[in-house]
Amino acid sequence: MEAVFILIVIFAFIIIISTIDEKFKMQKRKMDAALRMREMESGYPPGTYSGYNPKQKKRKRSKDDDDFDLSSMAGPSKEAQRELLKKGIEDLQQRLENIETIMKSRKADEKEYKE
C-alpha cells in the first residue's frame, strides 16, 4: 500500500511539473510571436531580435541573408516622404496664419472691451 502511495505522489509531482513547464513554454511562444509581429511592423526582417539566443555563437552571414530585400518592408519612398513633409509644412503654415488672425481678433476684442 505504501508503494502505491509513493507512486501516486511521484506521478502527481511529474504531472504538476510538466503542466507548469508547458505554461511557461506557451508564455515564451506568445512573447516571441508578439516580438516577431513588432519586428515586421517596424520593418525589420522577422527573427532579427526574436531569434536571439545568447548561448549560440554568432553565425556568419550567408547568401540567404543578403537576398532578403529590406526595401520591400520599408516605408514610403523618399519622394513620397518629401511630398508628405511638404504637405505637413504647408498645413503648419496655414495653422500659424490662423493663429495670427485669431490673436489679432482677440486683441481687437480686448481693446473694445477696455474702452
C-alpha contacts under 8 A as a table, 3 or more apart, distances in Angstrom:
res1	aa1	res2	aa2	distance
1	M	4	V	5.27
1	M	5	F	6.46
2	E	5	F	5.07
2	E	6	I	6.19
3	A	6	I	5.08
3	A	7	L	6.14
4	V	7	L	5.09
4	V	8	I	6.14
5	F	8	I	5.11
5	F	9	V	6.25
6	I	9	V	5.15
6	I	10	I	6.18
7	L	10	I	5.06
7	L	11	F	6.08
8	I	11	F	5.23
8	I	12	A	5.95
9	V	12	A	5.10
9	V	13	F	6.05
10	I	13	F	5.10
10	I	14	I	6.23
11	F	14	I	5.02
11	F	15	I	6.10
12	A	15	I	5.11
12	A	16	I	6.12
13	F	16	I	5.18
13	F	17	I	6.14
14	I	17	I	5.20
14	I	18	S	6.08
15	I	18	S	5.18
15	I	19	T	6.18
16	I	19	T	5.28
16	I	20	I	6.28
17	I	20	I	5.20
17	I	21	D	6.12
18	S	21	D	4.97
18	S	22	E	6.13
19	T	22	E	5.08
19	T	23	K	6.17
20	I	23	K	5.07
20	I	24	F	6.42
21	D	24	F	5.28
21	D	25	K	6.20
22	E	25	K	4.97
22	E	26	M	6.09
23	K	26	M	5.20
23	K	27	Q	6.35
24	F	27	Q	5.04
24	F	28	K	6.20
25	K	28	K	5.05
25	K	29	R	6.22
26	M	29	R	5.06
26	M	30	K	6.21
27	Q	30	K	5.11
27	Q	31	M	6.23
28	K	31	M	5.13
28	K	32	D	6.14
29	R	32	D	5.08
29	R	33	A	6.09
30	K	33	A	5.12
30	K	34	A	6.15
31	M	34	A	5.08
31	M	35	L	6.07
32	D	35	L	5.00
32	D	36	R	6.14
32	D	50	S	5.81
33	A	36	R	5.09
33	A	37	M	6.23
34	A	37	M	5.09
34	A	38	R	6.27
35	L	38	R	5.07
35	L	39	E	6.17
35	L	49	Y	7.76
35	L	50	S	6.03
36	R	39	E	4.97
36	R	40	M	6.24
36	R	46	P	5.43
36	R	47	G	6.31
36	R	49	Y	7.87
36	R	50	S	6.07
37	M	40	M	5.16
37	M	41	E	6.15
37	M	46	P	7.67
38	R	41	E	4.99
38	R	42	S	6.04
39	E	42	S	5.10
39	E	43	G	6.20
39	E	44	Y	5.08
39	E	45	P	6.68
39	E	46	P	5.95
39	E	47	G	7.77
39	E	48	T	7.46
39	E	49	Y	7.67
40	M	43	G	5.05
40	M	44	Y	5.48
40	M	45	P	6.19
40	M	46	P	5.90
40	M	73	M	7.71
41	E	44	Y	7.60
43	G	70	L	7.54
43	G	73	M	5.10
43	G	74	A	5.45
43	G	75	G	7.60
44	Y	48	T	6.75
44	Y	70	L	7.43
44	Y	73	M	7.30
45	P	48	T	5.91
45	P	70	L	7.38
45	P	73	M	7.93
46	P	49	Y	7.84
46	P	50	S	7.51
47	G	50	S	4.81
47	G	51	G	4.59
47	G	52	Y	7.61
48	T	51	G	6.11
48	T	52	Y	7.31
49	Y	52	Y	5.44
53	N	56	Q	5.68
54	P	57	K	7.48
61	R	65	D	6.34
61	R	66	D	7.84
62	S	65	D	5.51
62	S	66	D	6.96
63	K	66	D	5.11
63	K	67	D	6.33
64	D	67	D	5.11
64	D	68	F	6.81
65	D	68	F	5.61
66	D	69	D	7.69
69	D	72	S	5.89
69	D	73	M	7.65
70	L	73	M	5.45
70	L	74	A	6.23
71	S	74	A	4.89
71	S	75	G	7.94
76	P	80	A	5.89
76	P	81	Q	6.29
77	S	80	A	5.26
77	S	81	Q	6.20
78	K	81	Q	4.96
78	K	82	R	6.11
79	E	82	R	5.06
79	E	83	E	6.28
80	A	83	E	5.08
80	A	84	L	6.21
81	Q	84	L	5.03
81	Q	85	L	6.11
82	R	85	L	5.01
82	R	86	K	6.10
83	E	86	K	5.08
83	E	87	K	6.18
84	L	87	K	5.14
84	L	88	G	6.09
85	L	88	G	4.95
85	L	89	I	6.09
86	K	89	I	5.10
86	K	90	E	6.19
87	K	90	E	5.13
87	K	91	D	6.12
88	G	91	D	5.03
88	G	92	L	6.20
89	I	92	L	5.10
89	I	93	Q	6.20
90	E	93	Q	5.07
90	E	94	Q	6.26
91	D	94	Q	5.15
91	D	95	R	6.28
92	L	95	R	5.00
92	L	96	L	6.19
93	Q	96	L	5.06
93	Q	97	E	6.27
94	Q	97	E	5.09
94	Q	98	N	6.21
95	R	98	N	4.97
95	R	99	I	6.13
96	L	99	I	4.98
96	L	100	E	6.21
97	E	100	E	5.09
97	E	101	T	6.34
98	N	101	T	5.17
98	N	102	I	6.14
99	I	102	I	5.04
99	I	103	M	6.07
100	E	103	M	5.10
100	E	104	K	6.14
101	T	104	K	5.06
101	T	105	S	6.17
102	I	105	S	5.16
102	I	106	R	6.17
103	M	106	R	5.04
103	M	107	K	6.14
104	K	107	K	5.13
104	K	108	A	6.19
105	S	108	A	5.03
105	S	109	D	6.15
106	R	109	D	4.97
106	R	110	E	6.09
107	K	110	E	5.03
107	K	111	K	6.22
108	A	111	K	5.17
108	A	112	E	6.31
109	D	112	E	5.12
109	D	113	Y	6.06
110	E	113	Y	4.98
110	E	114	K	6.09
111	K	114	K	5.19
111	K	115	E	6.30
112	E	115	E	5.27
